[in-house]
């Protein structure tokens, strides 16, 4: 009896030190419960009397063993668990094994949690700056919160959202699943916004509703507002597919307003108006009453107020035209400033915005094009900085703007001047063979793209070549160099001296399997996105911003988007497989076999699943670096493959290869036709380009004639942040001597701020290795 009392007193005073260092009272019940769980793991929920007796025996032995050390006041939790494990081994080995396994799993979970929290700490304290997205400031409060949140969400997506096969391919650097943090929440990538409808009909937001635009100034303000709102419904960019055509009605509305106001100002009773004391509604009524009377007297309707109408009064026409031009320029400048200042995501991130334009031959549309280009040329802010957003994209079209005598040729020339100074606009090919069967009379079907390169091909679900309201739902990227190494290893196990042909054939088989895996992972994610409620993106679905929504099931809209199978590192994969890249004749032959397999399989998947699978030449802003780091960890440094910090993007010619711009276009134009979900070709020129617009015109037309869908020209864009001088600058500004230089460069298809601070290590090295194409 006394022994029992002593044991009880001892255990009452005994303390347990947990793994986190905290001290808690000893609790025999917890030991009992842990042992019981192990028994139930082996024998089920209902335990026999024998097993219950064993449980009590083990728990009692542990307590008695602790009591023998009379000087013991605090015991480690691990010591208690070791004692339980020891006694179980003598009482019931099967249960001991289950208990050991349980301890191991718990230890792994604790270790993983600790690692996760350490990674979270690094993100929250800005100790692990990766610059994964050049548009995010990871040093900022918002950036730190966003990076921490992404870290946790990515872990959740890997562990709870995707299949084991998709997770394995991602972790093994074979098939990269993009934007894992957004996988978890279930939103989609990017969208071409139907601005025509939103400006014409107005739209609803969470807090209010917005009336239809009644002027060009309001319309351009709403472009920025809508871009910001839509960017919060997704994780990618937004684009306007034909902004020049979109703005024509609102230029005319402004023109009519200015025309009628000028007329009213000439009336006798205008001078008698008590303007400083009139209520706004009183003034509106005064204008409306006289406007209606004036239009009736002259037999004019709103449709008559266009720049091409010679029935209007010449003097009033001139005044109204002057005011409309001034308003349009002010509106465009306002949009540029808004899109470079309206930070809508964590990390001070601006919406990724793109505007396509260049084909409207109406005088109002030409005014919009001219204003967009002049604003781009001028730059923004007090130092006239090159605008990072929106990405300007000039739509080249035969018979419209490409040659002397075309109605918009002069605007094409202005676009070239802007490119020479500001890198924007880029150029897309309305006559690209991949956009066949577009409607000549519907600019919504003209080829357009997101700034990065994403594009929408023919919709198998009924929308044809319509671009508005469609986007890239979700992409994956196949890491080609990893598969190439797998082919080498597989060949070694099959043959003593494998030939290159054999290795390449093995690679194609491995690639084919990977493309099917990529398809499965995309369908998996597509279904997850489709399972979300429309309330998750209320602005988008309530306003029918994504085309085809039936008001019930968001699948009705999502099915019109693109499921993109991307690729990274074609050049390095070819080096591994055949010792040369696509710049050689044999290398191109092999490259075409690879791209043909991508295109064939995507076409098959498209028909089989009635979803818009497409080949995607991935931007890989961050992936080019992270995929290389993982590759090096596994395979080490391989000459011409992993002896640098980045993989060559998609199917591009390596940036360090010396060639003329025409040669680069010749090579890449042989591959761009395999892609339906987006690609870009660009060339690097020196600072002399700004003095040779004719040469730029030759280059752009050469690319268009070679059936390149999307083309960009990189020219030096360094700016002194002290005085605003812009050109290619060495260490110091030649004008004021300042060392504060912003070095703007293209990443993917967009521009970003100084590449030395905004880019990751891989992209920084890539920029520095880029050679001029001369």
Protein Blocks (a to p, Z undefined) as FASTA:
>chain_A
ZZmmmmmmmmmmpccddfkopacdddfklmmmmmmmmmmmmnojbdcfklmmmmmmmmmm
mmmmmmmmmmbmbdcfklmmmmmmmmmmmmommlmmmmmmmmmmmmmmmmmmmmmmmmmm
mmmnopacgklafkbcfkbmklmmmmmmmmmmmmmmmmmmmcfklmmmmmnomaccehkl
lmmnopafbdcddfklmmmnopadfkbccdddfbfklmmmmmmmmmmmmmmmpcbdcddf
blmlmmmmmmmmmmmmmmmmmmmmmpmklmmpcfklpcfklmmmmmmmmmmmmmmmnopa
fklmcfklckbcfklmmmmmmmmmmmmmmmmmmmmmmmmmmccbehiiacdddddehjac
bfklmmmmmmmmmmmmnogajkopacfbdcddddddehklmpghiaklmmmmmmmmmmmm
nopacdddfklmklghiafklmklpccddfklpacdddfeonamafghpacfbacdddfk
lmmmmmmmmmmmmpmbdcfklmmmmmmmmmmmmmmmmmmmmmmmmmmmmmpcfklmmmlm
mnomaghiaolammlmmmmmccddddehklmmmmmmnopafkbmklmmmmmmmmmmmmmm
mmmmmmmnopacdddddfklmmmmmmmmmmmmmnopaehklmcfbdcehjbccfkbgcdf
klmmmmmmmmmmmpcnbpcddddddfklmmmmklmmmmmmmmmmnopabdcddddddddf
knopacdddfbcfklopabdcddddehjbccddfklmpcfklmmmmmmpccdZZ
